[in-house]
Amino acid sequence: MWPARPGEAVGHLRAFVLVMLGSALMALSAKVNLPLPYVPMTLQTLVVLTIGASYGWRLGSATMIAYLAEGAMGLPVFAGPVGGIAPLVGPTAGYLYGFVAAAFITGWLAERGWDRNVVLLFAAMAVGHVVIFIAGFGWLAYGIGLGGTKAWMVGVAPFIAASVIKNALGAALVPAARRIVERRG
């Protein structure tokens, strides 16, 4: 019912600010990239999983949806100086859509206590990375038509070591991010 009660309005404003902050962090993380033949290596997965674990599944996945919507509207938020529909149907599309699922799953696990222990948080983020890899691999192999072997070689294998490092960094960052966000269950 509108108008919202004062407490609800503050909650909605807080959520809006967190989504905008998260999508801005996603855009910045996309600009830190190492160009590779099909899919650039960026800091996006670190930010996706940190947002999921810090924000929880609802706000985390909403942030990823907002990020994709911003890109679809033409804002240059994706890796490279691009926005628009092309990245959402090109080689990186599977990864981009996988961000939503990864934030959802990592946030869901975090809300069940996986963010209270560094080892469990590392595992939750590893699950999130696997989800992103599955989505990206599937799109490269079948959506783009690279086939399984080539999709593995260009879309998964080059990113495994970096993902382990990003998981460790994320597991260290989330407690600080949690204090900033003060997520409510």
VOSE-192500 format. One record per residue: residue in one letter; y, z, x of N, C-alpha, C in turn; residue number from 0; chain. Coordinates in nm, 3 decimals. Atoms other than C-alpha are relative to their C-alpha. Layout:
# residues N
+---+---------+---------+---------+---------+---------+---------+---------+---------+---------+-----+---+
| r |     n_v |     n_w |     n_u |    ca_v |    ca_w |    ca_u |     c_v |     c_w |     c_u |   k | c |
+---+---------+---------+---------+---------+---------+---------+---------+---------+---------+-----+---+
| a |       Y |       Z |       X |       Y |       Z |       X |       Y |       Z |       X | NUM | A |
...
+---+---------+---------+---------+---------+---------+---------+---------+---------+---------+-----+---+
This chain:
# residues 185
+---+---------+---------+---------+---------+---------+---------+---------+---------+---------+-----+---+
| r |     n_v |     n_w |     n_u |    ca_v |    ca_w |    ca_u |     c_v |     c_w |     c_u |   k | c |
+---+---------+---------+---------+---------+---------+---------+---------+---------+---------+-----+---+
| m |  -0.118 |   0.000 |   0.085 |   0.000 |   0.000 |   0.000 |   0.123 |   0.000 |   0.089 |   0 | A |
| w |  -0.122 |   0.010 |  -0.078 |   0.342 |  -0.088 |   0.130 |   0.112 |   0.070 |  -0.072 |   1 | A |
| p |  -0.010 |  -0.018 |  -0.144 |   0.553 |   0.072 |   0.257 |  -0.102 |   0.102 |   0.050 |   2 | A |
| a |   0.098 |  -0.088 |  -0.061 |   0.317 |   0.247 |   0.494 |   0.060 |   0.139 |   0.018 |   3 | A |
| r |  -0.046 |  -0.135 |  -0.031 |   0.337 |   0.621 |   0.541 |   0.042 |   0.004 |   0.146 |   4 | A |
| p |  -0.052 |  -0.004 |  -0.138 |   0.519 |   0.723 |   0.862 |  -0.110 |   0.003 |   0.106 |   5 | A |
| g |   0.109 |  -0.005 |  -0.097 |   0.196 |   0.809 |   1.046 |  -0.073 |  -0.132 |   0.013 |   6 | A |
| e |   0.066 |   0.130 |  -0.003 |   0.038 |   0.479 |   0.949 |   0.087 |  -0.103 |   0.071 |   7 | A |
| a |  -0.092 |   0.095 |  -0.064 |   0.345 |   0.284 |   1.058 |  -0.004 |   0.017 |   0.151 |   8 | A |
| v |   0.006 |  -0.026 |  -0.143 |   0.334 |   0.451 |   1.399 |  -0.132 |  -0.051 |   0.056 |   9 | A |
| g |   0.130 |   0.050 |  -0.044 |  -0.037 |   0.372 |   1.427 |  -0.004 |  -0.152 |   0.008 |  10 | A |
| h |  -0.005 |   0.146 |  -0.002 |   0.021 |   0.008 |   1.339 |   0.088 |  -0.052 |   0.113 |  11 | A |
| l |  -0.089 |   0.038 |  -0.109 |   0.311 |  -0.017 |   1.584 |  -0.070 |   0.019 |   0.134 |  12 | A |
| r |   0.074 |  -0.029 |  -0.123 |   0.099 |   0.143 |   1.856 |  -0.105 |  -0.107 |   0.025 |  13 | A |
| a |   0.103 |   0.103 |  -0.013 |  -0.185 |  -0.102 |   1.790 |   0.063 |  -0.134 |   0.038 |  14 | A |
| f |  -0.068 |   0.125 |  -0.030 |   0.056 |  -0.397 |   1.794 |   0.045 |  -0.003 |   0.146 |  15 | A |
| v |  -0.048 |  -0.007 |  -0.139 |   0.209 |  -0.285 |   2.125 |  -0.118 |  -0.012 |   0.097 |  16 | A |
| l |   0.117 |   0.007 |  -0.088 |  -0.136 |  -0.235 |   2.281 |  -0.059 |  -0.141 |   0.003 |  17 | A |
| v |   0.053 |   0.137 |   0.005 |  -0.254 |  -0.579 |   2.165 |   0.091 |  -0.093 |   0.082 |  18 | A |
| m |  -0.093 |   0.084 |  -0.075 |   0.060 |  -0.744 |   2.305 |  -0.008 |   0.029 |   0.151 |  19 | A |
| l |   0.015 |  -0.036 |  -0.141 |   0.028 |  -0.551 |   2.632 |  -0.131 |  -0.056 |   0.056 |  20 | A |
| g |   0.130 |   0.052 |  -0.044 |  -0.341 |  -0.645 |   2.657 |  -0.001 |  -0.150 |   0.015 |  21 | A |
| s |  -0.001 |   0.146 |  -0.011 |  -0.280 |  -1.012 |   2.588 |   0.090 |  -0.044 |   0.116 |  22 | A |
| a |  -0.084 |   0.031 |  -0.117 |   0.000 |  -1.013 |   2.848 |  -0.078 |   0.023 |   0.130 |  23 | A |
| l |   0.084 |  -0.024 |  -0.117 |  -0.239 |  -0.858 |   3.101 |  -0.103 |  -0.110 |   0.017 |  24 | A |
| m |   0.096 |   0.112 |  -0.006 |  -0.493 |  -1.128 |   3.013 |   0.067 |  -0.123 |   0.058 |  25 | A |
| a |  -0.071 |   0.118 |  -0.051 |  -0.234 |  -1.399 |   3.076 |   0.027 |   0.014 |   0.150 |  26 | A |
| l |  -0.025 |  -0.022 |  -0.143 |  -0.140 |  -1.246 |   3.411 |  -0.129 |  -0.011 |   0.081 |  27 | A |
| s |   0.128 |   0.004 |  -0.071 |  -0.505 |  -1.206 |   3.511 |  -0.054 |  -0.142 |   0.012 |  28 | A |
| a |   0.042 |   0.140 |  -0.005 |  -0.564 |  -1.575 |   3.434 |   0.072 |  -0.076 |   0.111 |  29 | A |
| k |  -0.080 |   0.070 |  -0.101 |  -0.294 |  -1.674 |   3.681 |  -0.044 |   0.035 |   0.141 |  30 | A |
| v |   0.057 |  -0.034 |  -0.130 |  -0.471 |  -1.497 |   3.968 |  -0.136 |  -0.067 |   0.003 |  31 | A |
| n |   0.126 |   0.072 |   0.005 |  -0.737 |  -1.758 |   4.023 |  -0.029 |  -0.078 |   0.126 |  32 | A |
| l |   0.052 |   0.081 |  -0.108 |  -0.946 |  -1.937 |   4.276 |  -0.060 |  -0.124 |  -0.066 |  33 | A |
| p |   0.051 |   0.120 |   0.068 |  -0.994 |  -2.296 |   4.157 |  -0.137 |  -0.039 |   0.054 |  34 | A |
| l |   0.133 |   0.049 |  -0.032 |  -1.358 |  -2.403 |   4.153 |  -0.022 |  -0.127 |  -0.081 |  35 | A |
| p |   0.014 |   0.130 |   0.066 |  -1.499 |  -2.739 |   4.032 |   0.008 |  -0.001 |  -0.153 |  36 | A |
| y |  -0.002 |   0.004 |   0.146 |  -1.556 |  -2.654 |   3.665 |   0.073 |   0.119 |  -0.061 |  37 | A |
| v |  -0.053 |  -0.124 |   0.056 |  -1.455 |  -2.293 |   3.602 |   0.069 |   0.078 |   0.112 |  38 | A |
| p |  -0.066 |  -0.076 |  -0.105 |  -1.190 |  -2.107 |   3.805 |  -0.044 |   0.147 |  -0.001 |  39 | A |
| m |   0.029 |  -0.143 |  -0.008 |  -1.260 |  -1.755 |   3.929 |   0.132 |   0.074 |  -0.017 |  40 | A |
| t |  -0.123 |  -0.074 |   0.030 |  -0.998 |  -1.522 |   3.781 |  -0.030 |   0.149 |  -0.007 |  41 | A |
| l |   0.018 |  -0.143 |   0.025 |  -0.943 |  -1.153 |   3.718 |  -0.017 |   0.030 |  -0.149 |  42 | A |
| q |   0.007 |  -0.019 |   0.143 |  -0.981 |  -1.209 |   3.343 |  -0.116 |   0.089 |  -0.044 |  43 | A |
| t |   0.112 |  -0.081 |   0.048 |  -1.327 |  -1.058 |   3.309 |   0.023 |   0.148 |   0.029 |  44 | A |
| l |  -0.036 |  -0.140 |  -0.028 |  -1.206 |  -0.739 |   3.477 |   0.089 |   0.055 |  -0.109 |  45 | A |
| v |  -0.095 |  -0.045 |   0.102 |  -0.921 |  -0.716 |   3.228 |  -0.067 |   0.006 |  -0.138 |  46 | A |
| v |   0.072 |  -0.001 |   0.128 |  -1.142 |  -0.807 |   2.928 |  -0.082 |   0.128 |  -0.015 |  47 | A |
| l |   0.090 |  -0.114 |   0.009 |  -1.392 |  -0.534 |   3.006 |   0.075 |   0.133 |   0.007 |  48 | A |
| t |  -0.082 |  -0.121 |  -0.005 |  -1.127 |  -0.277 |   3.094 |   0.069 |   0.024 |  -0.134 |  49 | A |
| i |  -0.062 |  -0.014 |   0.133 |  -0.947 |  -0.346 |   2.767 |  -0.104 |   0.044 |  -0.102 |  50 | A |
| g |   0.106 |  -0.040 |   0.094 |  -1.273 |  -0.324 |   2.572 |  -0.034 |   0.147 |   0.014 |  51 | A |
| a |   0.038 |  -0.140 |  -0.022 |  -1.367 |   0.008 |   2.731 |   0.114 |   0.096 |  -0.030 |  52 | A |
| s |  -0.115 |  -0.088 |   0.023 |  -1.013 |   0.151 |   2.702 |   0.047 |   0.001 |  -0.144 |  53 | A |
| y |  -0.052 |   0.014 |   0.136 |  -0.917 |   0.022 |   2.357 |  -0.105 |   0.028 |  -0.106 |  54 | A |
| g |   0.105 |  -0.008 |   0.101 |  -1.254 |   0.042 |   2.182 |  -0.028 |  -0.138 |  -0.057 |  55 | A |
| w |   0.045 |   0.132 |   0.045 |  -1.433 |  -0.238 |   1.999 |   0.097 |  -0.070 |  -0.093 |  56 | A |
| r |  -0.090 |   0.065 |   0.097 |  -1.183 |  -0.299 |   1.719 |   0.124 |  -0.057 |   0.068 |  57 | A |
| l |  -0.124 |   0.042 |  -0.063 |  -0.862 |  -0.312 |   1.919 |  -0.026 |  -0.092 |   0.119 |  58 | A |
| g |   0.035 |   0.086 |  -0.113 |  -1.032 |  -0.466 |   2.222 |  -0.029 |  -0.142 |  -0.043 |  59 | A |
| s |   0.030 |   0.136 |   0.046 |  -1.175 |  -0.760 |   2.031 |   0.122 |  -0.063 |  -0.069 |  60 | A |
| a |  -0.124 |   0.053 |   0.061 |  -0.850 |  -0.797 |   1.832 |   0.095 |  -0.051 |   0.108 |  61 | A |
| t |  -0.085 |   0.043 |  -0.111 |  -0.665 |  -0.823 |   2.163 |  -0.047 |  -0.134 |   0.055 |  62 | A |
| m |   0.052 |   0.127 |  -0.050 |  -0.895 |  -1.102 |   2.281 |   0.026 |  -0.112 |  -0.099 |  63 | A |
| i |  -0.029 |   0.101 |   0.103 |  -0.852 |  -1.287 |   1.951 |   0.149 |  -0.038 |   0.006 |  64 | A |
| a |  -0.144 |   0.028 |  -0.012 |  -0.473 |  -1.254 |   1.986 |   0.027 |  -0.087 |   0.123 |  65 | A |
| y |  -0.016 |   0.077 |  -0.123 |  -0.496 |  -1.387 |   2.341 |  -0.041 |  -0.146 |  -0.021 |  66 | A |
| l |   0.046 |   0.137 |   0.028 |  -0.698 |  -1.692 |   2.230 |   0.096 |  -0.071 |  -0.096 |  67 | A |
| a |  -0.093 |   0.059 |   0.095 |  -0.458 |  -1.750 |   1.940 |   0.130 |  -0.041 |   0.070 |  68 | A |
| e |  -0.121 |   0.034 |  -0.076 |  -0.159 |  -1.740 |   2.176 |  -0.021 |  -0.129 |   0.080 |  69 | A |
| g |   0.031 |   0.122 |  -0.075 |  -0.327 |  -2.000 |   2.395 |  -0.012 |  -0.121 |  -0.090 |  70 | A |
| a |   0.017 |   0.111 |   0.095 |  -0.422 |  -2.216 |   2.096 |   0.135 |  -0.050 |  -0.051 |  71 | A |
| m |  -0.134 |   0.039 |   0.046 |  -0.056 |  -2.214 |   1.989 |   0.081 |  -0.070 |   0.110 |  72 | A |
| g |  -0.067 |   0.072 |  -0.107 |   0.035 |  -2.367 |   2.324 |   0.063 |   0.085 |   0.108 |  73 | A |
| l |  -0.055 |  -0.085 |  -0.106 |   0.149 |  -2.066 |   2.523 |  -0.088 |  -0.014 |   0.125 |  74 | A |
| p |   0.078 |   0.022 |  -0.123 |   0.041 |  -2.110 |   2.889 |  -0.066 |   0.128 |   0.051 |  75 | A |
| v |   0.062 |  -0.127 |  -0.033 |  -0.182 |  -1.802 |   2.896 |  -0.134 |  -0.015 |   0.072 |  76 | A |
| f |   0.131 |   0.020 |  -0.062 |  -0.503 |  -1.958 |   3.031 |   0.015 |  -0.028 |   0.149 |  77 | A |
| a |  -0.003 |   0.029 |  -0.144 |  -0.597 |  -2.022 |   3.395 |   0.069 |  -0.134 |   0.023 |  78 | A |
| g |  -0.081 |   0.120 |  -0.023 |  -0.361 |  -2.278 |   3.540 |   0.120 |   0.003 |  -0.093 |  79 | A |
| p |  -0.121 |   0.001 |   0.084 |  -0.038 |  -2.377 |   3.370 |  -0.027 |  -0.062 |  -0.138 |  80 | A |
| v |   0.039 |   0.067 |   0.125 |  -0.209 |  -2.463 |   3.041 |  -0.007 |   0.096 |  -0.119 |  81 | A |
| g |   0.022 |  -0.062 |   0.129 |  -0.217 |  -2.363 |   2.680 |  -0.046 |  -0.112 |  -0.091 |  82 | A |
| g |   0.042 |   0.102 |   0.094 |  -0.322 |  -2.548 |   2.370 |  -0.150 |   0.003 |  -0.024 |  83 | A |
| i |   0.140 |   0.005 |   0.043 |  -0.658 |  -2.650 |   2.233 |  -0.095 |  -0.042 |   0.111 |  84 | A |
| a |   0.089 |   0.055 |  -0.103 |  -0.797 |  -2.826 |   2.544 |  -0.087 |   0.106 |   0.068 |  85 | A |
| p |   0.087 |  -0.099 |  -0.063 |  -0.916 |  -2.507 |   2.721 |  -0.102 |   0.061 |  -0.098 |  86 | A |
| l |   0.089 |  -0.058 |   0.100 |  -1.077 |  -2.393 |   2.395 |  -0.113 |  -0.094 |  -0.041 |  87 | A |
| v |   0.110 |   0.094 |   0.024 |  -1.299 |  -2.702 |   2.384 |  -0.051 |  -0.060 |   0.132 |  88 | A |
| g |   0.038 |   0.052 |  -0.131 |  -1.324 |  -2.781 |   2.758 |  -0.104 |   0.088 |   0.068 |  89 | A |
| p |   0.104 |  -0.073 |  -0.073 |  -1.550 |  -2.638 |   3.029 |   0.010 |   0.152 |  -0.007 |  90 | A |
| t |  -0.016 |  -0.146 |   0.002 |  -1.403 |  -2.286 |   3.004 |  -0.015 |   0.062 |  -0.139 |  91 | A |
| a |   0.002 |  -0.050 |   0.139 |  -1.439 |  -2.257 |   2.624 |  -0.102 |   0.110 |  -0.023 |  92 | A |
| g |   0.103 |  -0.102 |   0.022 |  -1.765 |  -2.061 |   2.630 |   0.040 |   0.135 |   0.055 |  93 | A |
| y |  -0.045 |  -0.126 |  -0.060 |  -1.619 |  -1.800 |   2.862 |   0.110 |   0.063 |  -0.086 |  94 | A |
| l |  -0.112 |  -0.051 |   0.080 |  -1.302 |  -1.770 |   2.655 |  -0.049 |   0.065 |  -0.129 |  95 | A |
| y |   0.054 |  -0.061 |   0.122 |  -1.498 |  -1.709 |   2.333 |  -0.088 |   0.120 |   0.033 |  96 | A |
| g |   0.080 |  -0.114 |  -0.044 |  -1.731 |  -1.480 |   2.525 |   0.084 |   0.124 |   0.024 |  97 | A |
| f |  -0.088 |  -0.115 |  -0.019 |  -1.430 |  -1.259 |   2.599 |   0.005 |   0.088 |  -0.125 |  98 | A |
| v |  -0.006 |  -0.077 |   0.125 |  -1.415 |  -1.156 |   2.233 |  -0.127 |   0.084 |  -0.015 |  99 | A |
| a |   0.128 |  -0.071 |   0.014 |  -1.784 |  -1.063 |   2.222 |  -0.014 |   0.109 |   0.107 | 100 | A |
| a |   0.011 |  -0.099 |  -0.108 |  -1.766 |  -0.885 |   2.559 |   0.089 |   0.121 |  -0.025 | 101 | A |
| a |  -0.089 |  -0.113 |   0.032 |  -1.465 |  -0.674 |   2.456 |  -0.059 |   0.082 |  -0.114 | 102 | A |
| f |   0.063 |  -0.068 |   0.113 |  -1.644 |  -0.592 |   2.131 |  -0.114 |   0.089 |   0.050 | 103 | A |
| i |   0.119 |  -0.074 |  -0.044 |  -1.969 |  -0.486 |   2.301 |   0.037 |   0.111 |   0.097 | 104 | A |
| t |  -0.040 |  -0.103 |  -0.097 |  -1.806 |  -0.301 |   2.591 |   0.074 |   0.113 |  -0.071 | 105 | A |
| g |  -0.071 |  -0.102 |   0.078 |  -1.574 |  -0.122 |   2.348 |  -0.093 |   0.083 |  -0.085 | 106 | A |
| w |   0.097 |  -0.071 |   0.083 |  -1.863 |  -0.034 |   2.119 |  -0.080 |   0.099 |   0.085 | 107 | A |
| l |   0.073 |  -0.091 |  -0.089 |  -2.060 |   0.113 |   2.411 |   0.089 |   0.114 |   0.048 | 108 | A |
| a |  -0.093 |  -0.104 |  -0.046 |  -1.753 |   0.300 |   2.536 |   0.021 |   0.106 |  -0.108 | 109 | A |
| e |  -0.019 |  -0.095 |   0.110 |  -1.702 |   0.456 |   2.193 |  -0.122 |   0.089 |  -0.021 | 110 | A |
| r |   0.122 |  -0.080 |   0.010 |  -2.058 |   0.587 |   2.217 |  -0.026 |   0.080 |   0.128 | 111 | A |
| g |   0.007 |  -0.088 |  -0.116 |  -1.986 |   0.770 |   2.543 |  -0.030 |  -0.068 |   0.132 | 112 | A |
| w |   0.030 |   0.070 |  -0.125 |  -2.064 |   0.503 |   2.801 |   0.120 |  -0.003 |   0.094 | 113 | A |
| d |  -0.118 |  -0.001 |  -0.085 |  -1.710 |   0.538 |   2.934 |   0.025 |   0.137 |   0.063 | 114 | A |
| r |  -0.019 |  -0.136 |  -0.052 |  -1.752 |   0.906 |   3.023 |  -0.075 |   0.023 |   0.130 | 115 | A |
| n |   0.080 |  -0.010 |  -0.120 |  -1.982 |   0.840 |   3.316 |   0.014 |  -0.132 |   0.075 | 116 | A |
| v |  -0.027 |   0.122 |  -0.076 |  -1.907 |   0.590 |   3.595 |  -0.121 |  -0.092 |   0.002 | 117 | A |
| v |   0.120 |   0.084 |  -0.005 |  -2.267 |   0.469 |   3.615 |  -0.023 |  -0.069 |  -0.134 | 118 | A |
| l |   0.016 |   0.062 |   0.132 |  -2.292 |   0.413 |   3.239 |   0.110 |  -0.102 |  -0.028 | 119 | A |
| l |  -0.110 |   0.094 |   0.020 |  -1.951 |   0.248 |   3.233 |  -0.024 |  -0.128 |   0.081 | 120 | A |
| f |   0.036 |   0.117 |  -0.080 |  -2.058 |   0.017 |   3.516 |  -0.105 |  -0.083 |  -0.074 | 121 | A |
| a |   0.104 |   0.070 |   0.075 |  -2.366 |  -0.069 |   3.307 |   0.057 |  -0.068 |  -0.124 | 122 | A |
| a |  -0.062 |   0.060 |   0.118 |  -2.157 |  -0.130 |   2.994 |   0.078 |  -0.125 |   0.038 | 123 | A |
| m |  -0.076 |   0.116 |  -0.045 |  -1.931 |  -0.363 |   3.189 |  -0.094 |  -0.111 |   0.047 | 124 | A |
| a |   0.099 |   0.102 |  -0.039 |  -2.237 |  -0.539 |   3.333 |  -0.053 |  -0.072 |  -0.123 | 125 | A |
| v |   0.043 |   0.062 |   0.125 |  -2.357 |  -0.599 |   2.978 |   0.108 |  -0.097 |  -0.048 | 126 | A |
| g |  -0.110 |   0.088 |   0.038 |  -2.013 |  -0.741 |   2.899 |   0.005 |  -0.126 |   0.084 | 127 | A |
| h |   0.002 |   0.118 |  -0.087 |  -2.031 |  -0.971 |   3.200 |  -0.115 |  -0.093 |  -0.038 | 128 | A |
| v |   0.114 |   0.083 |   0.040 |  -2.376 |  -1.090 |   3.093 |   0.033 |  -0.078 |  -0.127 | 129 | A |
| v |  -0.039 |   0.068 |   0.125 |  -2.239 |  -1.172 |   2.747 |   0.094 |  -0.117 |   0.031 | 130 | A |
| i |  -0.092 |   0.107 |  -0.037 |  -1.956 |  -1.374 |   2.903 |  -0.076 |  -0.113 |   0.070 | 131 | A |
| f |   0.079 |   0.101 |  -0.070 |  -2.201 |  -1.553 |   3.134 |  -0.088 |  -0.081 |  -0.095 | 132 | A |
| i |   0.086 |   0.071 |   0.096 |  -2.436 |  -1.637 |   2.848 |   0.083 |  -0.100 |  -0.081 | 133 | A |
| a |  -0.087 |   0.090 |   0.077 |  -2.151 |  -1.782 |   2.642 |   0.049 |  -0.117 |   0.086 | 134 | A |
| g |  -0.049 |   0.105 |  -0.088 |  -2.010 |  -1.976 |   2.937 |  -0.111 |  -0.096 |   0.042 | 135 | A |
| f |   0.114 |   0.083 |  -0.039 |  -2.350 |  -2.099 |   3.055 |  -0.045 |  -0.088 |  -0.115 | 136 | A |
| g |   0.043 |   0.077 |   0.117 |  -2.451 |  -2.204 |   2.705 |   0.092 |  -0.116 |  -0.029 | 137 | A |
| w |  -0.096 |   0.107 |   0.028 |  -2.132 |  -2.403 |   2.656 |  -0.007 |  -0.109 |   0.107 | 138 | A |
| l |   0.008 |   0.100 |  -0.106 |  -2.153 |  -2.570 |   2.997 |  -0.129 |  -0.082 |  -0.010 | 139 | A |
| a |   0.130 |   0.068 |   0.002 |  -2.522 |  -2.652 |   2.960 |  -0.016 |  -0.091 |  -0.120 | 140 | A |
| y |   0.029 |   0.074 |   0.123 |  -2.527 |  -2.769 |   2.598 |   0.125 |  -0.057 |  -0.067 | 141 | A |
| g |  -0.123 |   0.051 |   0.061 |  -2.168 |  -2.807 |   2.473 |   0.062 |  -0.111 |   0.082 | 142 | A |
| i |  -0.055 |   0.101 |  -0.091 |  -2.046 |  -3.000 |   2.777 |  -0.109 |  -0.096 |   0.045 | 143 | A |
| g |   0.113 |   0.086 |  -0.036 |  -2.392 |  -3.134 |   2.858 |  -0.033 |  -0.004 |   0.147 | 144 | A |
| l |   0.033 |  -0.002 |  -0.142 |  -2.427 |  -3.030 |   3.222 |  -0.148 |   0.022 |   0.026 | 145 | A |
| g |   0.139 |  -0.036 |  -0.023 |  -2.785 |  -2.914 |   3.174 |  -0.008 |   0.137 |   0.064 | 146 | A |
| g |   0.017 |  -0.139 |  -0.044 |  -2.926 |  -2.576 |   3.271 |   0.022 |   0.024 |   0.147 | 147 | A |
| t |  -0.011 |  -0.024 |  -0.144 |  -2.950 |  -2.611 |   3.648 |   0.144 |  -0.011 |   0.048 | 148 | A |
| k |  -0.139 |   0.018 |  -0.045 |  -2.599 |  -2.747 |   3.702 |   0.090 |   0.106 |  -0.061 | 149 | A |
| a |  -0.081 |  -0.104 |   0.064 |  -2.450 |  -2.503 |   3.449 |  -0.016 |   0.133 |   0.073 | 150 | A |
| w |   0.025 |  -0.123 |  -0.077 |  -2.612 |  -2.216 |   3.641 |   0.074 |  -0.006 |   0.134 | 151 | A |
| m |  -0.058 |   0.013 |  -0.134 |  -2.491 |  -2.348 |   3.977 |   0.153 |   0.003 |   0.002 | 152 | A |
| v |  -0.146 |   0.003 |   0.001 |  -2.128 |  -2.401 |   3.873 |   0.062 |   0.106 |  -0.090 | 153 | A |
| g |  -0.057 |  -0.089 |   0.100 |  -2.088 |  -2.152 |   3.590 |  -0.044 |   0.144 |   0.004 | 154 | A |
| v |   0.047 |  -0.139 |  -0.006 |  -2.283 |  -1.839 |   3.678 |  -0.015 |   0.047 |   0.145 | 155 | A |
| a |   0.032 |  -0.044 |  -0.136 |  -2.410 |  -1.819 |   4.037 |   0.122 |   0.033 |   0.086 | 156 | A |
| p |  -0.115 |  -0.032 |  -0.087 |  -2.066 |  -1.834 |   4.207 |   0.073 |   0.129 |  -0.040 | 157 | A |
| f |  -0.078 |  -0.112 |   0.053 |  -1.943 |  -1.543 |   3.995 |  -0.074 |   0.134 |   0.003 | 158 | A |
| i |   0.080 |  -0.124 |   0.009 |  -2.223 |  -1.285 |   4.025 |   0.053 |   0.108 |   0.093 | 159 | A |
| a |  -0.048 |  -0.101 |  -0.096 |  -2.102 |  -1.106 |   4.340 |   0.136 |   0.056 |  -0.042 | 160 | A |
| a |  -0.133 |  -0.045 |   0.044 |  -1.742 |  -1.094 |   4.214 |  -0.010 |   0.088 |  -0.123 | 161 | A |
| s |   0.017 |  -0.080 |   0.121 |  -1.865 |  -0.953 |   3.882 |  -0.042 |   0.143 |   0.033 | 162 | A |
| v |   0.041 |  -0.134 |  -0.042 |  -2.032 |  -0.660 |   4.058 |   0.121 |   0.077 |   0.051 | 163 | A |
| i |  -0.121 |  -0.064 |  -0.052 |  -1.706 |  -0.586 |   4.239 |   0.095 |   0.034 |  -0.115 | 164 | A |
| k |  -0.088 |  -0.025 |   0.115 |  -1.507 |  -0.620 |   3.915 |  -0.053 |   0.115 |  -0.084 | 165 | A |
| n |   0.056 |  -0.113 |   0.074 |  -1.748 |  -0.381 |   3.740 |   0.034 |   0.132 |   0.068 | 166 | A |
| a |  -0.031 |  -0.123 |  -0.073 |  -1.697 |  -0.120 |   4.013 |   0.148 |   0.034 |  -0.014 | 167 | A |
| l |  -0.143 |  -0.022 |   0.014 |  -1.320 |  -0.164 |   3.999 |   0.034 |   0.045 |  -0.142 | 168 | A |
| g |  -0.023 |  -0.036 |   0.140 |  -1.321 |  -0.149 |   3.618 |  -0.046 |   0.141 |  -0.031 | 169 | A |
| a |   0.052 |  -0.135 |   0.024 |  -1.535 |   0.165 |   3.616 |   0.093 |   0.105 |   0.060 | 170 | A |
| a |  -0.097 |  -0.091 |  -0.060 |  -1.275 |   0.325 |   3.843 |   0.133 |   0.000 |  -0.077 | 171 | A |
| l |  -0.129 |   0.011 |   0.069 |  -0.975 |   0.200 |   3.639 |   0.000 |   0.057 |  -0.142 | 172 | A |
| v |   0.003 |  -0.037 |   0.142 |  -1.089 |   0.289 |   3.288 |   0.044 |   0.145 |  -0.025 | 173 | A |
| p |  -0.049 |  -0.135 |   0.027 |  -1.038 |   0.667 |   3.317 |   0.154 |   0.009 |   0.001 | 174 | A |
| a |  -0.147 |   0.001 |  -0.003 |  -0.673 |   0.603 |   3.411 |   0.055 |  -0.073 |  -0.122 | 175 | A |
| a |  -0.045 |   0.075 |   0.118 |  -0.634 |   0.343 |   3.136 |  -0.020 |   0.082 |  -0.127 | 176 | A |
| r |   0.027 |  -0.083 |   0.118 |  -0.791 |   0.582 |   2.885 |   0.110 |   0.104 |  -0.018 | 177 | A |
| r |  -0.108 |  -0.100 |   0.010 |  -0.527 |   0.843 |   2.967 |   0.127 |  -0.065 |  -0.052 | 178 | A |
| i |  -0.120 |   0.070 |   0.047 |  -0.254 |   0.583 |   2.904 |  -0.013 |  -0.032 |  -0.149 | 179 | A |
| v |   0.019 |   0.045 |   0.138 |  -0.402 |   0.454 |   2.579 |  -0.024 |   0.115 |  -0.096 | 180 | A |
| e |   0.037 |  -0.114 |   0.084 |  -0.531 |   0.790 |   2.447 |  -0.065 |  -0.047 |  -0.130 | 181 | A |
| r |   0.074 |   0.058 |   0.113 |  -0.779 |   0.609 |   2.224 |  -0.050 |   0.110 |  -0.092 | 182 | A |
| r |   0.052 |  -0.094 |   0.101 |  -0.870 |   0.786 |   1.903 |  -0.124 |  -0.058 |  -0.060 | 183 | A |
| g |   0.129 |   0.047 |   0.051 |  -1.227 |   0.764 |   1.769 |  -0.004 |  -0.039 |  -0.139 | 184 | A |
+---+---------+---------+---------+---------+---------+---------+---------+---------+---------+-----+---+
